[in-house]
Amino acid sequence: MLGLSSSLLRGVGAFLVVFAAFVAVAGTRAPLAVIAANFGWAAGSIVAAIAGWGSPETVGTVWIVLQAITVGAFAELGLLGVRRARA
């Protein structure tokens, strides 16, 4: 439906499992690292959508952009939380 290959989706899924472990470990110790990783994911996703990496269908491109916006919003909320905690 998204027009992305199953091998690409498996690779991204495997990366996300590793990333979840990173968040579980670093989330309470180094929240800025998790926030930076989320901003990086969001930016990389936008670049991937613009470049058409993986040759997604239109629905796939829309999905990539929507999840990038969502992850970017979570990163921004995390940054806001860190700023408020330090104030």
Secondary structure, DSSP 8 states (H G I E B T S, - for coil): -----HHHHHHHHHHHHHHHHHHHHHTTT-HHHHHHHHHHHHHHHHHHHHHTTT---HHHHHHHHHHHHHHHHHHHHHHHHHHHHH-
